[in-house]
Amino acid sequence: MSVAVSNSPVFSPSSSLFCNKTSMLSPSHEALNLTLTHLKPAPSASSSSGSLSSPSSPSSPFRLRLSKPPTGFSSTASSVLGSGSSSSTSPNTVLKRKRPGRLAIPLASLSFGATATPSAAAREVVEEAGDGYSVFCKRGRREAMEDRYSAVLNVQGDSKQAFFGVFDGHGGAKAAEFAAENLDKNIIDELRRDESGIEEAIKQGYLQTDSDFLKDDIGGGSCCVTALISRGNLIVSNAGDCRAVISRNGVGEALTFDHRPSREDERDRIETTGGYVDFCHGTWRIQGSLAVSRAIGDRHLKRWVIAEPDTKVVRLIPEYEFLILASDGLWDKVSNQEAVDITHPLCMGIDKPEPLTACKKLVDLSVSRGSSDDISVMLIQLGRYI
């Protein structure tokens, strides 16, 4: 096949392209002939040359015609013709493009550097059975668990004093880790300064922990619920939506109230300080972002998300059987009384209590009802401290 371009700006200035083949295909010293060797090669160099210059040979009306071919173009065309003629001896042979060989691309691991080892945060569950307390944590849909807990016995060398806490991180686990490691120390330090003001000491301990965490440029935050047992008193505090529920002769009673933007008093506080609360993604949120109104951390919302806890002090009496501290992963699916009803037969009135089993049952119930959040449940047997 040949391609022809006339000296005119158009192919056929005066007649149809296919009407006068003789005049159109007549040889001329001004024409440069190119055979498309990838479609059909010429039988030989001499025959190819002859077929291109002979008007009687079968040819296509498409011929490339240049009045003045560029320098070096003829030699290039000759080399193309030569290579085409040497590739085959039969004029009827049609060359086909050869399929390229398959590329073998090795599959490599997506890990960077050394092989990663699973950390405690990446484990599916965390459980512990201690002296007078048990805890069970289960990771939700996230890649790493963001809940943490703390249990400190024999506070100030007294076996009747202890500190417990559950911390529900959001935006990462850093704030929950920091609170679990430092909140008890800050509260105990405040108590050493002034043992008469327990509520104020706990408040300052929370605020100090928040201030220390914000000194580092780390994002995220953590809700908290803590229980301090000291001198026959149970002091329960919370910031956020972690909750404490006590069993009194089998009746569940919440000792804390969730800090959410949907609460009228919390909304008023937020709006008074220039923030706003709106309904977004199925829940009320501060600035369209966070669904809790108090927490440790949350630097970008610190003006409205305060770390000041609510605290309640109760005197321990025999009717108080056990205390449940848990993250919202439990309370979003299980009511206060349900939690007590499941725990009571496993911990009270039996020779061998099974508090860890009770914690697991509560977590399993929440999961069976569709919870995909991290769930942490801590059970404290109060009879040990009376």
Secondary structure, DSSP 4 states (H G I P E B T S, - for coil): ------SSSSS-SSS-TTT-HHHHS---TT------TTT---S-HHHHHHHHH-TTS---S-----SSPPTTHHHHHHHHHHHHHHT-S-TT----PPPPPPP---------SSPP---GGGSSEEEEE-SSEEEEEE--SSSS--EEEEEEESGGG-TT-EEEEEEEEESSSHHHHHHHHHHHHHHHHHHHH-SS-HHHHHHHHHHHHHHHHHHS----EEEEEEEEEETTEEEEEEESS-EEEEEETTEEEESS----TTSHHHHHHHHHTT--EEEETTEEEETTTBS-SB-EE-GGGTTTSB-PPEEEEEE--TTEEEEEEE-HHHHTTS-HHHHHHHHHHHHSSSSS--HHHHHHHHHHHHHHTT--S-EEEEEEEGGGG-
